[in-house]
């Protein structure tokens, strides 16, 4: 089933790439959010253990409460 990017279903599980498109951030940022303690973006493993799946309600929460820091860190001059 292909995700509808105009409407996020809270109970549906989304792949990392689908979440990337919905949130408008890179996949490396999503993996960073998953690695933080506590995780900004919690995930579940698929049945075979290869894929990380993100609950739609967590994507909605991150859209409502953005954690994204845009741009790169620069040295103070």
Secondary structure, DSSP 8 states (H G I E B T S, - for coil): ----TTS--TTSEEEHHHHHHHHTS-HHHHHHHHHSSS-SS--EE-TTSS-EEEEHHHHHHHHHS-----S------
